[in-house]
């Protein structure tokens, strides 16, 4: 049983790595749905601020994804 554990863990990590893009995209899509609320009567500066926030959030999510991918790569 103990001899199979490293092999099993390696298989699980490989499956996770192969599906990392899909899982990340699902998470991003779900979070984007929460943020896609239309607010009537917004001023131009509010729209500009919201655009900057979305851009920064997107960059942070991508950085988190890349960090998780590197951690998986290093563990193999």
Secondary structure in CASP SS format (residue, H / E / C, confidence):
PFRMAT SS
TARGET T0000
AUTHOR 0000-0000-0000
METHOD secondary structure of the structure
MODEL  1
X C 1.00
X H 1.00
X H 1.00
X H 1.00
X H 1.00
X H 1.00
X H 1.00
X H 1.00
X H 1.00
X H 1.00
X H 1.00
X H 1.00
X H 1.00
X H 1.00
X H 1.00
X H 1.00
X H 1.00
X H 1.00
X C 1.00
X H 1.00
X H 1.00
X H 1.00
X H 1.00
X H 1.00
X H 1.00
X H 1.00
X H 1.00
X H 1.00
X H 1.00
X H 1.00
X H 1.00
X H 1.00
X H 1.00
X H 1.00
X H 1.00
X C 1.00
X C 1.00
X C 1.00
X C 1.00
X C 1.00
X C 1.00
X C 1.00
X C 1.00
X H 1.00
X H 1.00
X H 1.00
X H 1.00
X H 1.00
X H 1.00
X H 1.00
X H 1.00
X H 1.00
X H 1.00
X H 1.00
X H 1.00
X H 1.00
X H 1.00
X H 1.00
X H 1.00
X H 1.00
X H 1.00
X H 1.00
X H 1.00
X H 1.00
X H 1.00
X H 1.00
X H 1.00
X H 1.00
X H 1.00
X H 1.00
X H 1.00
X H 1.00
X H 1.00
X H 1.00
X H 1.00
X C 1.00
END
